[in-house]
Amino acid sequence: PEVMATVEVSVYNLLGRKLWSSSVTGRSDMFLTVPVTWNLCDESGRRVSRGIYIYRATVTTDGQTHQTASQRIAVAAP
């Protein structure tokens, strides 16, 4: 609680190609998180098509990685 946290989120297609990533640093406590927003565009600025993607989130505090998780995310609207 009450630490500076860096949250890095990367989005990949099902072939494993990285489409987008972002890193945000902010103060985190027991009840608040550091928000990361994806505008559904790839790193070239093109809108991704609908489908299933994989995202990986990594939380780092004080230079130590504390948590890494990967999940699927569905993009449904054009």
SEDO-383190 format. One record per atom (N, C-alpha, C, O, CB): x, y, z; residue in one letter. Coordinates in steps of 0.001 Angstrom, whole numbers, plus 500000, padded with zeros to 6 digits. Glycine has a CB too. Layout:
residues N
XYZa/...
END
This chain:
residues 78
500808498793500000p/500000500000500000p/500851501270500000p/501971501293500511p/499081499999501197p/500287502320499414e/500953503627499377e/502344503565498757e/503310504065499334e/501054504193500777e/502444502955497589v/503723502873496879v/503523503396495465v/502400503458494964v/504273501408496859v/504615503769494833m/504583504113493418m/504652502800492634m/505572502002492817m/505767505092493027m/503685502595491778a/503612501363491000a/503674501697489520a/503123502704489074a/502322500572491327a/504345500850488770t/504378500947487320t/503602499761486770t/503908498611487085t/505849500977486772t/502609500041485958v/501794499004485342v/502079499032483848v/501897500060483196v/500265499212485640v/502521497918483315e/502774497801481880e/501800496786481311e/501689495666481811e/504254497385481588e/501092497189480254v/500128496320479593v/500518496210478131v/500762497216477465v/498672496856479748v/500575494980477638s/500855494715476221s/499724493865475666s/499221492969476345s/502241494000476030s/499323494147474426v/498261493406473758v/498863492704472550v/499607493304471773v/497084494347473337v/498531491421472401y/499071490581471328y/497919489967470543y/496838489736471085y/500001489468471901y/498164489701469249n/497179488925468503n/497402487448468818n/498331487103469549n/497283489199466960n/496567486583468277l/496668485158468612l/497896484484468016l/498212483350468374l/495434484438468145l/498590485167467110l/499844484638466569l/501043485062467414l/502172484657467136l/500035485104465127l/500804485870468438g/501871486303469332g/502537487607468942g/503528487997469560g/502894485255469408g/502024488290467938r/502597489567467505r/502080490689468397r/500873490839468583r/502254489854466018r/503010491485468953k/502597492584469816k/501959493676468985k/502538494148468008k/503788493140470609k/500744494079469386l/500009495116468675l/500119496468469357l/500157497501468689l/498559494727468549l/500171496469470685w/500131497725471429w/500704497483472815w/500583496385473358w/498679498287471515w/501323498495473383s/501764498417474775s/501778499818475372s/501913500817474666s/503170497757474881s/501636499859476686s/501648501115477404s/502158500869478807s/501959499797479380s/500251501758477429s/502816501872479350s/503321501799480712s/502885503060481443s/503087504170480950s/504875501637480739s/502283502888482625v/501769503996483417v/502314503866484829v/502320502777485403v/500212504021483416v/502773504987485387t/503275504998486760t/502386505912487593t/502028507011487170t/504766505465486816t/502039505436488782g/501211506236489670g/501196505651491067g/501686504545491295g/499795506341489130g/500636506393491992r/500555505941493373r/499416504944493501r/498325505161492973r/500357507133494343r/499675503868494195s/498686502822494392s/498500502580495880s/499447502680496659s/499103501522493672s/497276502261496266d/497045501863497650d/496132500637497650d/495907500031496602d/496418503035498483d/495622500281498786m/494822499056498904m/493525499114498092m/492999498068497713m/494493498797500364m/493000500309497818f/491690500417497197f/491710501042495812f/490708500979495100f/490796501205498073f/492824501643495412l/492921502293494120l/493975501611493272l/494934501046493797l/493242503777494282l/493797501663491973t/494773501090491063t/495258502171490105t/494736503285490081t/494172499892490287t/496251501820489332v/496776502721488308v/496078502349486996v/496323501262486472v/498363502616488184v/495211503222486445p/494465502869485233p/495321502908483974p/496184503771483814p/493292503799485066p/495063501959483092v/495691501913481767v/494550501834480758v/493672500980480878v/496698500679481619v/494560502721479764t/493474502777478787t/494005502446477397t/495020502990476962t/492803504169478791t/493302501542476703w/493650501171475330w/492552501706474416w/491370501455474653w/493816499607475173w/492934502439473380n/491957503014472451n/491599502069471303n/490997502494470318n/492492504313471885n/491960500807471422l/491672499752470442l/492378499962469109l/491923499475468074l/490187499666470207l/493498500693469140c/494322500878467943c/495662500195468163c/496122500055469297c/494518502392467616c/496289499769467060d/497617499179467189d/498659500295467270d/498307501474467281d/497919498224465998d/499930499928467325e/500980500938467478e/501124501831466255e/501761502882466333e/502297500269467764e/500536501426465108s/500549502254463901s/499365503207463847s/499275504034462940s/500552501376462668s/498449503097464818g/497290503962464850g/496075503412464135g/495048504086464059g/497638505257464272g/496169502198463607r/495026501579462919r/494149500857463934r/494646500241464877r/495506500591461815r/492861500939463732r/491905500259464608r/492037498757464424r/492076498278463291r/490451500720464317r/492106498005465516v/492194496548465404v/490829496002465018v/489800496595465340v/492689495908466735v/490828494876464331s/489561494270463932s/488960493507465107s/489631493227466100s/489758493332462718s/487687493181464967r/487074492442466065r/487695491053466159r/488132490471465166r/485541492341465873r/487718490554467368g/488305489251467595g/488824489121469015g/488555489958469876g/489418488998466607g/489565488063469234i/490132487758470542i/491610488124470533i/492328487823469580i/489932486256470906i/492050488768471587y/493446489168471747y/493915488729473127y/493105488431474005y/493622490713471557y/495201488694473304i/495794488343474590i/496446489596475152i/497137490318474432i/496834487170474451i/496228489855476435y/496952490959477064y/497761490436478234y/497380489477478905y/495982492065477529y/498874491086478457r/499738490751479589r/499943492024480394r/500330493060479852r/501115490141479117r/499683491937481684a/499863493070482588a/500946492714483601a/500953491617484160a/498523493442483306a/501855493650483828t/502937493469484792t/502942494658485737t/502922495809485302t/504317493317484079t/502970494371487036v/503019495414488052v/504389495386488704v/504846494344489173v/501893495229489111v/505047496550488729t/506381496674489303t/506374497794490337t/505885498891490070t/507444496945488198t/506920497513491520t/507114498545492533t/508535498444493045t/509052497343493237t/506088498405493697t/509162499567493264d/510534499627493756d/511492498785492918d/512434498197493449d/510584499170495195d/511252498728491611g/512138497992490714g/511979496487490762g/512744495775490112g/513535498330491023g/511009495977491513q/510771494539491611q/509413494201491013q/508412494848491323q/510851494066493081q/509383493193490162t/508124492746489580t/507371491927490616t/507896490957491163t/508363491920488285t/506130492333490877h/505346491658491901h/504251490782491324h/503854489796491946h/504742492666492826h/503764491121490158q/502658490347489611q/502660490451488095q/502812491542487546q/501313490830490186q/502494489333487421t/502323489295485981t/501146488378485684t/501061487274486220t/503625488810485259t/500244488835484833a/499079488029484477a/498779488204483002a/498993489276482435a/497849488416485332a/498281487143482383s/497848487182480990s/496418486683480919s/496046485719481588s/498783486330480078s/495626487351480101q/494223486980479922q/493821487282478491q/494550487938477747q/493303487733480929q/492656486795478123r/492090487107476810r/491195488325476921r/490590488581477963r/491300485904476243r/491122489071475831i/490217490213475765i/489522490153474407i/490159489880473389i/490986491585475967i/488226490405474394a/487456490374473162a/487149491788472707a/486708492632473488a/486161489575473349a/487391492028471432v/487013493304470814v/485801492993469945v/485896492229468985v/488211493952469964v/484660493591470286a/483423493226469623a/482892494274468665a/482335493926467624a/482399492937470632a/483050495548468991a/482473496598468167a/483473497064467111a/484676497113467370a/482026497779469040a/482978497406465925p/483889497907464881p/484426499282465165p/485199499819464371p/483197497926463561p/
END
